[in-house]
Amino acid sequence: MLRALPLLLVLTACSPSPADPVALLREWRQTIQSQGSVRFDVTVEPRKRTFAGVLHVASGGATAQQDVTAHIEGEHRVVDYRSVRVGDESYLQHSALVLPPGRTFSGMGLNDAPWVGPYASDLSLDERYYHPGNLFADVDRTTLRLTEHDGDRYVFTAGGVPRSGGYTIGEVRIVVQTDDEDRVVRIEQTTPSTDRRQQRLVAVYSQWGTAPDVLPPPRQTVAHPKEVRAGT
């Protein structure tokens, strides 16, 4: 029994420590960046927003290709759009755009019409919900805790969501599921919001590294932004 004690102490000292939650999130983000492409399906509630499509990311993190279909239920209106990006060229279908007959998309050259800039800004803001590079961006790392771990399922809590001037009071809860290659395939995140309503985001990711290429719409279906009438 006395001889076994030193061996027991050695085994105890060498056993793995509980996972560092911040390191886990960092490793997942690095894995995501290395994949290059993904298919996503995201739902945000209670003010419903849905985003679905395909995304390709360049080595530097910039979006190289994107095809996303969105439905957004705002306070004053409902918006549906499809945004396509291939390299430096972007195209938009939008429920608030009136296109010439025979056209289904508008080009998105920032200097081509005054309406393009505000619309492009809104599209960029929406990326925070579905772009995998933004996963866990609104989590306070200093209060992050891993509270449950069962196989490929992880449950985290954190103390708030970063806002200008500090953190929104309340607990953030994140449930992450990974595949056998340690890639994130599902996230459910519940966060406090400034209007005291809990926001729930569910994101499902698939086809990591194998998502299909995005093709631009046929040129004859694309209107010049100056030909488009934009609503507010």
DOPADO-78305 format. One record per atom (N, C-alpha, C): residue number from 1; residue in one letter; atom name; x, y, z. Coordinates in steps of 0.02 Angstrom, whole numbers, always signed. Layout:
<atoms>
   num   residu   atome        X        Y        Z
   NUM        A      CA        X        Y        Z
...
</atoms>
This chain:
<atoms>
   num   residu   atome        X        Y        Z
     1        M       N      +42      -60       +0
     1        M      CA       +0       +0       +0
     1        M       C      +43      +63       +0
     2        L       N      +98      +61      +41
     2        L      CA     +142     +119      +44
     2        L       C     +178     +129      -23
     3        R       N     +195      +73      -58
     3        R      CA     +229      +79     -122
     3        R       C     +182     +109     -175
     4        A       N     +118      +96     -168
     4        A      CA      +70     +121     -218
     4        A       C      +57     +195     -211
     5        L       N      +71     +223     -151
     5        L      CA      +55     +293     -138
     5        L       C      +93     +341     -184
     6        P       N     +159     +334     -193
     6        P      CA     +194     +380     -238
     6        P       C     +166     +378     -310
     7        L       N     +149     +317     -333
     7        L      CA     +121     +310     -400
     7        L       C      +55     +346     -405
     8        L       N      +13     +341     -353
     8        L      CA      -51     +375     -352
     8        L       C      -41     +450     -355
     9        L       N       +8     +476     -318
     9        L      CA      +22     +548     -318
     9        L       C      +44     +571     -387
    10        V       N      +85     +531     -421
    10        V      CA     +108     +549     -488
    10        V       C      +50     +551     -537
    11        L       N       +6     +500     -533
    11        L      CA      -52     +498     -578
    11        L       C      -98     +557     -566
    12        T       N     -108     +575     -502
    12        T      CA     -151     +631     -486
    12        T       C     -122     +696     -513
    13        A       N      -57     +704     -506
    13        A      CA      -24     +765     -529
    13        A       C      -27     +772     -605
    14        C       N      -28     +715     -641
    14        C      CA      -27     +717     -714
    14        C       C      -97     +718     -745
    15        S       N     -149     +708     -705
    15        S      CA     -216     +707     -733
    15        S       C     -235     +775     -759
    16        P       N     -274     +778     -814
    16        P      CA     -291     +843     -844
    16        P       C     -334     +885     -798
    17        S       N     -322     +950     -799
    17        S      CA     -362     +996     -760
    17        S       C     -425    +1013     -799
    18        P       N     -477    +1039     -765
    18        P      CA     -538    +1059     -800
    18        P       C     -523    +1108     -856
    19        A       N     -561    +1103     -910
    19        A      CA     -549    +1144     -970
    19        A       C     -555    +1218     -954
    20        D       N     -509    +1256     -981
    20        D      CA     -512    +1329     -976
    20        D       C     -564    +1354    -1025
    21        P       N     -619    +1384    -1002
    21        P      CA     -673    +1404    -1048
    21        P       C     -650    +1456    -1100
    22        V       N     -608    +1503    -1080
    22        V      CA     -583    +1553    -1127
    22        V       C     -541    +1520    -1181
    23        A       N     -499    +1472    -1160
    23        A      CA     -458    +1436    -1209
    23        A       C     -501    +1395    -1256
    24        L       N     -555    +1366    -1231
    24        L      CA     -600    +1327    -1273
    24        L       C     -630    +1371    -1328
    25        L       N     -655    +1429    -1309
    25        L      CA     -684    +1475    -1358
    25        L       C     -632    +1496    -1409
    26        R       N     -571    +1510    -1386
    26        R      CA     -518    +1530    -1431
    26        R       C     -501    +1474    -1481
    27        E       N     -497    +1412    -1456
    27        E      CA     -481    +1356    -1500
    27        E       C     -535    +1345    -1552
    28        W       N     -598    +1352    -1531
    28        W      CA     -653    +1344    -1579
    28        W       C     -651    +1397    -1633
    29        R       N     -637    +1459    -1614
    29        R      CA     -633    +1513    -1663
    29        R       C     -576    +1501    -1712
    30        Q       N     -519    +1475    -1687
    30        Q      CA     -463    +1460    -1731
    30        Q       C     -480    +1403    -1780
    31        T       N     -515    +1352    -1754
    31        T      CA     -537    +1297    -1796
    31        T       C     -584    +1322    -1850
    32        I       N     -631    +1365    -1831
    32        I      CA     -678    +1394    -1878
    32        I       C     -642    +1431    -1934
    33        Q       N     -594    +1472    -1916
    33        Q      CA     -557    +1512    -1965
    33        Q       C     -519    +1469    -2014
    34        S       N     -498    +1410    -1991
    34        S      CA     -458    +1366    -2034
    34        S       C     -501    +1328    -2084
    35        Q       N     -567    +1326    -2074
    35        Q      CA     -611    +1286    -2117
    35        Q       C     -624    +1318    -2185
    36        G       N     -630    +1384    -2186
    36        G      CA     -638    +1419    -2250
    36        G       C     -709    +1430    -2274
    37        S       N     -754    +1382    -2261
    37        S      CA     -822    +1390    -2284
    37        S       C     -870    +1354    -2238
    38        V       N     -934    +1374    -2240
    38        V      CA     -984    +1344    -2196
    38        V       C    -1054    +1361    -2222
    39        R       N    -1102    +1317    -2206
    39        R      CA    -1172    +1331    -2216
    39        R       C    -1202    +1346    -2148
    40        F       N    -1246    +1397    -2144
    40        F      CA    -1273    +1418    -2080
    40        F       C    -1348    +1427    -2083
    41        D       N    -1379    +1420    -2024
    41        D      CA    -1451    +1432    -2016
    41        D       C    -1460    +1461    -1946
    42        V       N    -1480    +1524    -1943
    42        V      CA    -1481    +1560    -1879
    42        V       C    -1550    +1590    -1867
    43        T       N    -1575    +1583    -1806
    43        T      CA    -1638    +1614    -1785
    43        T       C    -1626    +1654    -1722
    44        V       N    -1651    +1715    -1721
    44        V      CA    -1646    +1759    -1662
    44        V       C    -1717    +1778    -1641
    45        E       N    -1731    +1773    -1576
    45        E      CA    -1796    +1792    -1549
    45        E       C    -1785    +1834    -1487
    46        P       N    -1835    +1873    -1462
    46        P      CA    -1906    +1872    -1481
    46        P       C    -1922    +1915    -1542
    47        R       N    -1883    +1967    -1556
    47        R      CA    -1894    +2004    -1618
    47        R       C    -1863    +1962    -1673
    48        K       N    -1904    +1927    -1709
    48        K      CA    -1879    +1872    -1750
    48        K       C    -1834    +1896    -1807
    49        R       N    -1777    +1863    -1812
    49        R      CA    -1731    +1872    -1868
    49        R       C    -1708    +1802    -1888
    50        T       N    -1708    +1788    -1952
    50        T      CA    -1680    +1725    -1976
    50        T       C    -1630    +1739    -2032
    51        F       N    -1577    +1700    -2031
    51        F      CA    -1524    +1707    -2082
    51        F       C    -1503    +1636    -2102
    52        A       N    -1500    +1624    -2167
    52        A      CA    -1480    +1558    -2192
    52        A       C    -1440    +1567    -2255
    53        G       N    -1389    +1525    -2263
    53        G      CA    -1349    +1530    -2324
    53        G       C    -1281    +1498    -2318
    54        V       N    -1236    +1522    -2360
    54        V      CA    -1168    +1496    -2366
    54        V       C    -1119    +1553    -2361
    55        L       N    -1062    +1538    -2329
    55        L      CA    -1011    +1589    -2319
    55        L       C     -943    +1559    -2331
    56        H       N     -901    +1595    -2368
    56        H      CA     -831    +1577    -2377
    56        H       C     -788    +1634    -2350
    57        V       N     -738    +1616    -2311
    57        V      CA     -696    +1666    -2278
    57        V       C     -624    +1659    -2303
    58        A       N     -593    +1714    -2322
    58        A      CA     -523    +1713    -2344
    58        A       C     -477    +1702    -2285
    59        S       N     -414    +1689    -2299
    59        S      CA     -366    +1673    -2245
    59        S       C     -358    +1729    -2195
    60        G       N     -368    +1791    -2217
    60        G      CA     -362    +1848    -2171
    60        G       C     -424    +1862    -2131
    61        G       N     -477    +1823    -2142
    61        G      CA     -539    +1832    -2105
    61        G       C     -593    +1870    -2142
    62        A       N     -575    +1901    -2198
    62        A      CA     -625    +1939    -2236
    62        A       C     -671    +1891    -2274
    63        T       N     -733    +1913    -2286
    63        T      CA     -781    +1872    -2322
    63        T       C     -764    +1872    -2396
    64        A       N     -751    +1812    -2424
    64        A      CA     -734    +1806    -2495
    64        A       C     -796    +1792    -2537
    65        Q       N     -842    +1751    -2511
    65        Q      CA     -905    +1735    -2545
    65        Q       C     -960    +1731    -2493
    66        Q       N    -1020    +1752    -2513
    66        Q      CA    -1075    +1750    -2466
    66        Q       C    -1141    +1748    -2504
    67        D       N    -1187    +1706    -2482
    67        D      CA    -1255    +1706    -2508
    67        D       C    -1301    +1695    -2448
    68        V       N    -1333    +1748    -2425
    68        V      CA    -1374    +1745    -2365
    68        V       C    -1444    +1770    -2379
    69        T       N    -1493    +1732    -2356
    69        T      CA    -1564    +1752    -2360
    69        T       C    -1587    +1769    -2290
    70        A       N    -1619    +1827    -2282
    70        A      CA    -1637    +1851    -2215
    70        A       C    -1711    +1871    -2212
    71        H       N    -1739    +1863    -2153
    71        H      CA    -1807    +1886    -2137
    71        H       C    -1802    +1921    -2070
    72        I       N    -1821    +1985    -2067
    72        I      CA    -1813    +2024    -2006
    72        I       C    -1879    +2058    -1989
    73        E       N    -1904    +2045    -1930
    73        E      CA    -1966    +2076    -1906
    73        E       C    -1948    +2130    -1857
    74        G       N    -1948    +2193    -1881
    74        G      CA    -1930    +2249    -1838
    74        G       C    -1991    +2279    -1804
    75        E       N    -1979    +2333    -1767
    75        E      CA    -2034    +2366    -1732
    75        E       C    -2085    +2396    -1780
    76        H       N    -2061    +2421    -1837
    76        H      CA    -2105    +2459    -1881
    76        H       C    -2115    +2427    -1950
    77        R       N    -2075    +2378    -1967
    77        R      CA    -2083    +2347    -2032
    77        R       C    -2050    +2278    -2033
    78        V       N    -2069    +2240    -2084
    78        V      CA    -2039    +2174    -2096
    78        V       C    -1996    +2179    -2159
    79        V       N    -1935    +2153    -2155
    79        V      CA    -1888    +2157    -2211
    79        V       C    -1867    +2086    -2231
    80        D       N    -1867    +2075    -2296
    80        D      CA    -1839    +2013    -2324
    80        D       C    -1786    +2033    -2375
    81        Y       N    -1730    +1998    -2374
    81        Y      CA    -1679    +2012    -2424
    81        Y       C    -1636    +1951    -2438
    82        R       N    -1602    +1955    -2494
    82        R      CA    -1550    +1906    -2511
    82        R       C    -1489    +1945    -2533
    83        S       N    -1433    +1932    -2500
    83        S      CA    -1371    +1968    -2514
    83        S       C    -1320    +1919    -2540
    84        V       N    -1291    +1935    -2597
    84        V      CA    -1241    +1892    -2629
    84        V       C    -1176    +1932    -2637
    85        R       N    -1121    +1901    -2618
    85        R      CA    -1056    +1933    -2626
    85        R       C    -1007    +1883    -2655
    86        V       N     -974    +1902    -2708
    86        V      CA     -922    +1860    -2738
    86        V       C     -862    +1905    -2751
    87        G       N     -810    +1895    -2711
    87        G      CA     -752    +1939    -2716
    87        G       C     -770    +2010    -2697
    88        D       N     -755    +2057    -2742
    88        D      CA     -769    +2127    -2728
    88        D       C     -838    +2149    -2752
    89        E       N     -876    +2104    -2782
    89        E      CA     -941    +2122    -2810
    89        E       C     -997    +2098    -2763
    90        S       N    -1045    +2143    -2751
    90        S      CA    -1102    +2127    -2708
    90        S       C    -1167    +2141    -2745
    91        Y       N    -1218    +2101    -2728
    91        Y      CA    -1283    +2107    -2760
    91        Y       C    -1337    +2099    -2707
    92        L       N    -1394    +2133    -2718
    92        L      CA    -1445    +2133    -2667
    92        L       C    -1515    +2128    -2696
    93        Q       N    -1555    +2082    -2668
    93        Q      CA    -1627    +2080    -2675
    93        Q       C    -1655    +2104    -2609
    94        H       N    -1703    +2149    -2609
    94        H      CA    -1727    +2177    -2546
    94        H       C    -1800    +2198    -2554
    95        S       N    -1840    +2184    -2502
    95        S      CA    -1911    +2199    -2506
    95        S       C    -1926    +2273    -2511
    96        A       N    -1878    +2316    -2493
    96        A      CA    -1889    +2388    -2497
    96        A       C    -1860    +2419    -2560
    97        L       N    -1833    +2378    -2605
    97        L      CA    -1806    +2403    -2668
    97        L       C    -1855    +2391    -2725
    98        V       N    -1865    +2441    -2766
    98        V      CA    -1906    +2434    -2826
    98        V       C    -1859    +2431    -2886
    99        L       N    -1857    +2374    -2919
    99        L      CA    -1810    +2363    -2974
    99        L       C    -1844    +2373    -3042
   100        P       N    -1806    +2388    -3093
   100        P      CA    -1835    +2393    -3160
   100        P       C    -1862    +2325    -3182
   101        P       N    -1909    +2324    -3228
   101        P      CA    -1936    +2260    -3253
   101        P       C    -1880    +2215    -3280
   102        G       N    -1885    +2151    -3263
   102        G      CA    -1836    +2102    -3286
   102        G       C    -1774    +2096    -3243
   103        R       N    -1767    +2139    -3193
   103        R      CA    -1709    +2136    -3149
   103        R       C    -1730    +2105    -3082
   104        T       N    -1687    +2064    -3055
   104        T      CA    -1702    +2033    -2990
   104        T       C    -1652    +2052    -2935
   105        F       N    -1596    +2080    -2954
   105        F      CA    -1545    +2103    -2906
   105        F       C    -1524    +2174    -2924
   106        S       N    -1499    +2209    -2874
   106        S      CA    -1464    +2273    -2887
   106        S       C    -1391    +2264    -2872
   107        G       N    -1349    +2297    -2911
   107        G      CA    -1279    +2302    -2893
   107        G       C    -1272    +2343    -2830
   108        M       N    -1213    +2339    -2798
   108        M      CA    -1204    +2374    -2734
   108        M       C    -1140    +2415    -2734
   109        G       N    -1125    +2448    -2790
   109        G      CA    -1067    +2492    -2791
   109        G       C    -1079    +2552    -2745
   110        L       N    -1036    +2562    -2697
   110        L      CA    -1047    +2613    -2645
   110        L       C    -1052    +2684    -2674
   111        N       N    -1020    +2696    -2730
   111        N      CA    -1022    +2763    -2760
   111        N       C    -1073    +2770    -2815
   112        D       N    -1114    +2718    -2825
   112        D      CA    -1160    +2718    -2882
   112        D       C    -1227    +2752    -2868
   113        A       N    -1247    +2755    -2804
   113        A      CA    -1311    +2787    -2787
   113        A       C    -1311    +2801    -2712
   114        P       N    -1345    +2855    -2690
   114        P      CA    -1344    +2873    -2618
   114        P       C    -1373    +2821    -2571
   115        W       N    -1419    +2780    -2596
   115        W      CA    -1452    +2732    -2551
   115        W       C    -1407    +2673    -2534
   116        V       N    -1356    +2660    -2574
   116        V      CA    -1316    +2599    -2566
   116        V       C    -1280    +2598    -2499
   117        G       N    -1250    +2654    -2479
   117        G      CA    -1212    +2656    -2416
   117        G       C    -1253    +2636    -2356
   118        P       N    -1312    +2666    -2343
   118        P      CA    -1352    +2646    -2285
   118        P       C    -1374    +2573    -2287
   119        Y       N    -1392    +2548    -2346
   119        Y      CA    -1412    +2478    -2351
   119        Y       C    -1352    +2432    -2337
   120        A       N    -1294    +2449    -2364
   120        A      CA    -1234    +2409    -2352
   120        A       C    -1216    +2409    -2278
   121        S       N    -1226    +2465    -2244
   121        S      CA    -1212    +2469    -2173
   121        S       C    -1258    +2422    -2134
   122        D       N    -1323    +2421    -2151
   122        D      CA    -1369    +2375    -2118
   122        D       C    -1350    +2302    -2129
   123        L       N    -1330    +2286    -2190
   123        L      CA    -1309    +2217    -2205
   123        L       C    -1249    +2198    -2162
   124        S       N    -1202    +2244    -2155
   124        S      CA    -1142    +2231    -2115
   124        S       C    -1160    +2219    -2042
   125        L       N    -1206    +2258    -2016
   125        L      CA    -1227    +2249    -1946
   125        L       C    -1260    +2181    -1936
   126        D       N    -1297    +2158    -1985
   126        D      CA    -1330    +2092    -1978
   126        D       C    -1280    +2035    -1973
   127        E       N    -1219    +2045    -1999
   127        E      CA    -1170    +1991    -1999
   127        E       C    -1152    +1968    -1928
   128        R       N    -1163    +2012    -1879
   128        R      CA    -1146    +1993    -1810
   128        R       C    -1187    +1933    -1786
   129        Y       N    -1244    +1921    -1818
   129        Y      CA    -1287    +1866    -1797
   129        Y       C    -1266    +1799    -1828
   130        Y       N    -1240    +1800    -1889
   130        Y      CA    -1228    +1736    -1923
   130        Y       C    -1156    +1722    -1942
   131        H       N    -1114    +1774    -1947
   131        H      CA    -1045    +1762    -1968
   131        H       C    -1008    +1723    -1914
   132        P       N     -979    +1664    -1931
   132        P      CA     -946    +1624    -1879
   132        P       C     -887    +1659    -1846
   133        G       N     -857    +1709    -1880
   133        G      CA     -803    +1747    -1850
   133        G       C     -825    +1788    -1791
   134        N       N     -891    +1799    -1785
   134        N      CA     -918    +1838    -1730
   134        N       C     -943    +1795    -1672
   135        L       N     -934    +1730    -1677
   135        L      CA     -957    +1687    -1623
   135        L       C     -922    +1707    -1558
   136        F       N     -962    +1712    -1505
   136        F      CA     -938    +1726    -1438
   136        F       C     -910    +1797    -1430
   137        A       N     -922    +1840    -1479
   137        A      CA     -894    +1908    -1476
   137        A       C     -924    +1948    -1419
   138        D       N     -986    +1934    -1400
   138        D      CA    -1019    +1974    -1349
   138        D       C    -1019    +1939    -1281
   139        V       N     -967    +1900    -1268
   139        V      CA     -962    +1864    -1204
   139        V       C     -907    +1895    -1162
   140        D       N     -922    +1910    -1100
   140        D      CA     -873    +1938    -1054
   140        D       C     -825    +1883    -1031
   141        R       N     -764    +1885    -1057
   141        R      CA     -716    +1831    -1042
   141        R       C     -697    +1828     -968
   142        T       N     -701    +1884     -933
   142        T      CA     -679    +1884     -863
   142        T       C     -727    +1847     -817
   143        T       N     -790    +1839     -837
   143        T      CA     -838    +1803     -795
   143        T       C     -861    +1737     -826
   144        L       N     -829    +1717     -881
   144        L      CA     -849    +1657     -916
   144        L       C     -834    +1595     -874
   145        R       N     -884    +1550     -870
   145        R      CA     -876    +1488     -832
   145        R       C     -905    +1430     -872
   146        L       N     -870    +1373     -870
   146        L      CA     -896    +1311     -899
   146        L       C     -934    +1275     -843
   147        T       N    -1000    +1272     -849
   147        T      CA    -1041    +1244     -795
   147        T       C    -1062    +1172     -807
   148        E       N    -1063    +1150     -871
   148        E      CA    -1080    +1080     -886
   148        E       C    -1038    +1058     -946
   149        H       N    -1021     +994     -945
   149        H      CA     -985     +965    -1002
   149        H       C    -1003     +891    -1006
   150        D       N    -1034     +871    -1061
   150        D      CA    -1053     +802    -1070
   150        D       C    -1039     +783    -1143
   151        G       N     -982     +750    -1154
   151        G      CA     -964     +730    -1221
   151        G       C     -950     +790    -1266
   152        D       N     -990     +798    -1318
   152        D      CA     -981     +854    -1364
   152        D       C    -1026     +913    -1348
   153        R       N    -1055     +915    -1288
   153        R      CA    -1100     +969    -1268
   153        R       C    -1069    +1007    -1210
   154        Y       N    -1066    +1074    -1218
   154        Y      CA    -1036    +1118    -1168
   154        Y       C    -1087    +1172    -1150
   155        V       N    -1091    +1187    -1085
   155        V      CA    -1135    +1241    -1062
   155        V       C    -1092    +1293    -1025
   156        F       N    -1097    +1355    -1046
   156        F      CA    -1060    +1410    -1016
   156        F       C    -1108    +1462     -988
   157        T       N    -1084    +1499     -938
   157        T      CA    -1119    +1558     -915
   157        T       C    -1068    +1615     -910
   158        A       N    -1093    +1676     -917
   158        A      CA    -1051    +1736     -910
   158        A       C    -1094    +1791     -880
   159        G       N    -1061    +1844     -858
   159        G      CA    -1096    +1894     -818
   159        G       C    -1130    +1950     -853
   160        G       N    -1123    +1956     -920
   160        G      CA    -1156    +2011     -954
   160        G       C    -1136    +2016    -1026
   161        V       N    -1166    +2062    -1061
   161        V      CA    -1152    +2073    -1132
   161        V       C    -1120    +2141    -1140
   162        P       N    -1062    +2145    -1175
   162        P      CA    -1029    +2210    -1184
   162        P       C    -1074    +2261    -1219
   163        R       N    -1082    +2319    -1189
   163        R      CA    -1117    +2376    -1219
   163        R       C    -1074    +2438    -1210
   164        S       N    -1090    +2491    -1244
   164        S      CA    -1052    +2552    -1233
   164        S       C    -1060    +2574    -1161
   165        G       N    -1004    +2587    -1128
   165        G      CA    -1008    +2609    -1058
   165        G       C    -1009    +2553    -1008
   166        G       N    -1006    +2489    -1030
   166        G      CA    -1005    +2435     -981
   166        G       C    -1042    +2374    -1006
   167        Y       N    -1069    +2335     -959
   167        Y      CA    -1103    +2273     -976
   167        Y       C    -1175    +2276     -954
   168        T       N    -1219    +2248     -996
   168        T      CA    -1289    +2242     -976
   168        T       C    -1294    +2193     -918
   169        I       N    -1332    +2211     -867
   169        I      CA    -1339    +2168     -808
   169        I       C    -1380    +2107     -826
   170        G       N    -1356    +2049     -805
   170        G      CA    -1392    +1987     -819
   170        G       C    -1343    +1933     -839
   171        E       N    -1367    +1871     -841
   171        E      CA    -1324    +1815     -856
   171        E       C    -1331    +1793     -928
   172        V       N    -1274    +1780     -959
   172        V      CA    -1272    +1752    -1026
   172        V       C    -1264    +1676    -1019
   173        R       N    -1303    +1638    -1056
   173        R      CA    -1298    +1565    -1055
   173        R       C    -1286    +1542    -1126
   174        I       N    -1235    +1500    -1135
   174        I      CA    -1217    +1476    -1201
   174        I       C    -1211    +1400    -1199
   175        V       N    -1247    +1368    -1245
   175        V      CA    -1242    +1295    -1252
   175        V       C    -1210    +1281    -1320
   176        V       N    -1154    +1247    -1320
   176        V      CA    -1116    +1233    -1381
   176        V       C    -1113    +1158    -1393
   177        Q       N    -1126    +1139    -1455
   177        Q      CA    -1118    +1069    -1474
   177        Q       C    -1067    +1064    -1530
   178        T       N    -1021    +1017    -1526
   178        T      CA     -968    +1009    -1576
   178        T       C     -973     +941    -1609
   179        D       N     -940     +934    -1667
   179        D      CA     -939     +869    -1701
   179        D       C     -876     +831    -1681
   180        D       N     -863     +775    -1714
   180        D      CA     -806     +733    -1695
   180        D       C     -739     +763    -1715
   181        E       N     -741     +819    -1753
   181        E      CA     -679     +854    -1770
   181        E       C     -673     +919    -1730
   182        D       N     -713     +925    -1677
   182        D      CA     -712     +982    -1632
   182        D       C     -732    +1047    -1667
   183        R       N     -776    +1042    -1716
   183        R      CA     -802    +1102    -1749
   183        R       C     -872    +1117    -1721
   184        V       N     -886    +1180    -1710
   184        V      CA     -951    +1199    -1683
   184        V       C    -1005    +1185    -1734
   185        V       N    -1057    +1148    -1714
   185        V      CA    -1112    +1133    -1759
   185        V       C    -1179    +1162    -1735
   186        R       N    -1181    +1181    -1671
   186        R      CA    -1242    +1213    -1646
   186        R       C    -1226    +1256    -1586
   187        I       N    -1257    +1315    -1584
   187        I      CA    -1250    +1360    -1527
   187        I       C    -1319    +1386    -1508
   188        E       N    -1333    +1384    -1444
   188        E      CA    -1392    +1417    -1418
   188        E       C    -1369    +1467    -1365
   189        Q       N    -1382    +1531    -1378
   189        Q      CA    -1357    +1583    -1333
   189        Q       C    -1415    +1626    -1310
   190        T       N    -1422    +1632    -1244
   190        T      CA    -1473    +1675    -1215
   190        T       C    -1438    +1733    -1180
   191        T       N    -1458    +1794    -1197
   191        T      CA    -1424    +1853    -1170
   191        T       C    -1475    +1904    -1146
   192        P       N    -1457    +1944    -1095
   192        P      CA    -1500    +2000    -1076
   192        P       C    -1496    +2054    -1129
   193        S       N    -1548    +2094    -1134
   193        S      CA    -1548    +2149    -1182
   193        S       C    -1565    +2214    -1147
   194        T       N    -1553    +2268    -1182
   194        T      CA    -1562    +2334    -1152
   194        T       C    -1636    +2348    -1137
   195        D       N    -1682    +2314    -1172
   195        D      CA    -1753    +2326    -1158
   195        D       C    -1781    +2274    -1109
   196        R       N    -1736    +2240    -1072
   196        R      CA    -1754    +2192    -1020
   196        R       C    -1790    +2130    -1047
   197        R       N    -1781    +2116    -1110
   197        R      CA    -1808    +2055    -1139
   197        R       C    -1750    +2009    -1154
   198        Q       N    -1757    +1945    -1138
   198        Q      CA    -1705    +1897    -1153
   198        Q       C    -1703    +1886    -1228
   199        Q       N    -1643    +1889    -1256
   199        Q      CA    -1634    +1873    -1327
   199        Q       C    -1606    +1803    -1333
   200        R       N    -1635    +1763    -1377
   200        R      CA    -1613    +1694    -1387
   200        R       C    -1592    +1685    -1459
   201        L       N    -1530    +1663    -1467
   201        L      CA    -1502    +1650    -1534
   201        L       C    -1486    +1576    -1540
   202        V       N    -1510    +1545    -1593
   202        V      CA    -1493    +1476    -1608
   202        V       C    -1460    +1474    -1677
   203        A       N    -1398    +1451    -1679
   203        A      CA    -1360    +1447    -1742
   203        A       C    -1340    +1375    -1755
   204        V       N    -1355    +1351    -1815
   204        V      CA    -1336    +1284    -1836
   204        V       C    -1287    +1291    -1895
   205        Y       N    -1229    +1258    -1889
   205        Y      CA    -1177    +1262    -1940
   205        Y       C    -1164    +1192    -1968
   206        S       N    -1154    +1187    -2033
   206        S      CA    -1140    +1123    -2066
   206        S       C    -1095    +1135    -2126
   207        Q       N    -1073    +1080    -2156
   207        Q      CA    -1030    +1082    -2215
   207        Q       C     -968    +1125    -2204
   208        W       N     -938    +1119    -2145
   208        W      CA     -876    +1155    -2132
   208        W       C     -824    +1133    -2184
   209        G       N     -797    +1181    -2220
   209        G      CA     -744    +1168    -2268
   209        G       C     -767    +1138    -2334
   210        T       N     -832    +1122    -2339
   210        T      CA     -858    +1090    -2400
   210        T       C     -919    +1126    -2429
   211        A       N     -935    +1184    -2403
   211        A      CA     -994    +1221    -2428
   211        A       C     -983    +1239    -2501
   212        P       N    -1037    +1239    -2541
   212        P      CA    -1030    +1253    -2613
   212        P       C    -1009    +1324    -2627
   213        D       N     -977    +1334    -2684
   213        D      CA     -958    +1401    -2705
   213        D       C    -1020    +1444    -2717
   214        V       N    -1013    +1508    -2708
   214        V      CA    -1066    +1556    -2721
   214        V       C    -1056    +1584    -2791
   215        L       N    -1109    +1584    -2831
   215        L      CA    -1106    +1610    -2899
   215        L       C    -1142    +1677    -2903
   216        P       N    -1117    +1724    -2941
   216        P      CA    -1152    +1788    -2949
   216        P       C    -1215    +1778    -2990
   217        P       N    -1265    +1821    -2982
   217        P      CA    -1325    +1816    -3024
   217        P       C    -1308    +1832    -3096
   218        P       N    -1346    +1805    -3144
   218        P      CA    -1333    +1822    -3215
   218        P       C    -1333    +1898    -3225
   219        R       N    -1285    +1921    -3264
   219        R      CA    -1276    +1993    -3272
   219        R       C    -1339    +2028    -3298
   220        Q       N    -1378    +1994    -3340
   220        Q      CA    -1438    +2025    -3368
   220        Q       C    -1493    +2034    -3316
   221        T       N    -1486    +2004    -3258
   221        T      CA    -1537    +2011    -3205
   221        T       C    -1518    +2064    -3154
   222        V       N    -1460    +2097    -3163
   222        V      CA    -1435    +2145    -3113
   222        V       C    -1447    +2216    -3137
   223        A       N    -1480    +2255    -3095
   223        A      CA    -1492    +2326    -3110
   223        A       C    -1435    +2369    -3084
   224        H       N    -1422    +2424    -3118
   224        H      CA    -1375    +2474    -3091
   224        H       C    -1411    +2510    -3034
   225        P       N    -1376    +2525    -2979
   225        P      CA    -1408    +2558    -2922
   225        P       C    -1446    +2622    -2940
   226        K       N    -1423    +2658    -2991
   226        K      CA    -1458    +2720    -3010
   226        K       C    -1527    +2705    -3040
   227        E       N    -1538    +2643    -3062
   227        E      CA    -1602    +2624    -3090
   227        E       C    -1651    +2601    -3037
   228        V       N    -1628    +2597    -2975
   228        V      CA    -1667    +2567    -2921
   228        V       C    -1697    +2622    -2877
   229        R       N    -1759    +2611    -2857
   229        R      CA    -1791    +2657    -2810
   229        R       C    -1792    +2623    -2742
   230        A       N    -1762    +2656    -2693
   230        A      CA    -1754    +2627    -2626
   230        A       C    -1804    +2656    -2577
   231        G       N    -1837    +2612    -2539
   231        G      CA    -1882    +2635    -2486
   231        G       C    -1843    +2646    -2423
   232        T       N    -1878    +2671    -2371
   232        T      CA    -1845    +2684    -2307
   232        T       C    -1862    +2630    -2257
</atoms>
